Amino acid sequence: MPVQFIQDTLVAVEEANASQLSDYRFTS
């Protein structure tokens, strides 16, 4: 498995988690 694919996946997961956390803050 290429390292670039792993890095892209980690970045996507981190961005998704960050957006979920910000949405939770704004709605509460």
C-alpha positions in Angstrom: 0.0 0.0 0.0 1.6 3.3 -1.0 2.5 5.7 1.8 0.8 8.6 -0.1 -2.5 6.8 0.1 -2.2 6.3 3.9 -1.3 10.0 4.3 -4.3 11.1 2.3 -6.6 8.8 4.3 -5.3 10.1 7.6 -5.8 13.7 6.4 -9.3 13.0 5.3 -10.2 11.3 8.6 -8.7 14.2 10.6 -10.7 16.8 8.5 -13.9 14.8 9.0 -13.3 14.6 12.8 -12.6 18.3 13.0 -15.7 19.3 11.0 -17.8 17.0 13.3 -16.4 18.6 16.4 -17.0 22.1 15.1 -20.5 21.2 14.1 -21.1 19.8 17.6 -19.8 23.1 19.2 -22.0 25.3 17.0 -25.2 23.3 17.6 -24.8 23.0 21.4 
